[in-house]
Amino acid sequence: MDIKTAISNGDAEALRRLLAQDAPQANAVILWGQYCCVQTHPLHLVSDMLFKGTLEMGKELPAVDRCSY
């Protein structure tokens, strides 16, 4: 699993494990969107997904907590 997948799944524990293994990934650029042409950081991806309605409400705060590692 990667950072993008952990965020997309709302899996804060997987996100915690991934960032514990490689903390700089909290600032790595993630490509997403229909053609993967949108570039953003993990923390911003959480807010984008929440705003778009693709991240289940209630999953954002644990993910934000982990991204702010």
N, C-alpha and C positions, 0 to 999 in steps of 0.2 A: 504494500500500500504506500502511496505517496501523500504528500501534504494536501494536494488538491482533492484527492479522493477522500481523505479523512475529513476535510472541511465539507465537501459535498454530501457526505454521509452523516454529518453532524456528530462524528465520533471523536469527542474531546479526548478520550483516553488514548486512542491511536495517535492523535495529534500530539499529545504529551510525550508519548514514547518516541515518536519520530523526531521531535524537537530536542528531546533529551539526548538522542544519539547524534544529532547534527543541528545544534542551535542556530547557526547562521541561516538555515532554511527559513527561519521566521522572517527574513528580509529578502528572500529570493523572489524573483519575478515568476509569476504563474501566468501561463497563457490559457485563455478560456474564451467562451463565446461560440457562436455558430461555426466560425471558421478558425477558431483559436487565434484570433488576431487581436484580442483584447489582452493587454499586459497589465498586471496588477500585483501587489504584494498580498500575502495571505490575510492579513488583517482587513485589507480593503475588499478582498474576495468575500469574506464573511458578510460585510455590509452590503455588497452588491447582490449577493445571493438572497439575503434577507429582503432587500428592497424589491427584487424581482419576484419573490415568492417561491424560490426554488430551495430555500433552506427552511426547514420546519421551525416555526416560532418556538422559542424555548431552548433551541440548540445553539443559538448565537452567543449567549453569554459564556457558557463553558468554552466554546471555541475561541472567543475573544480573549478569555483568560489565558488560554494556552498559547495563542499567537503572541501575546504580550510577554512571553517568556523572557 
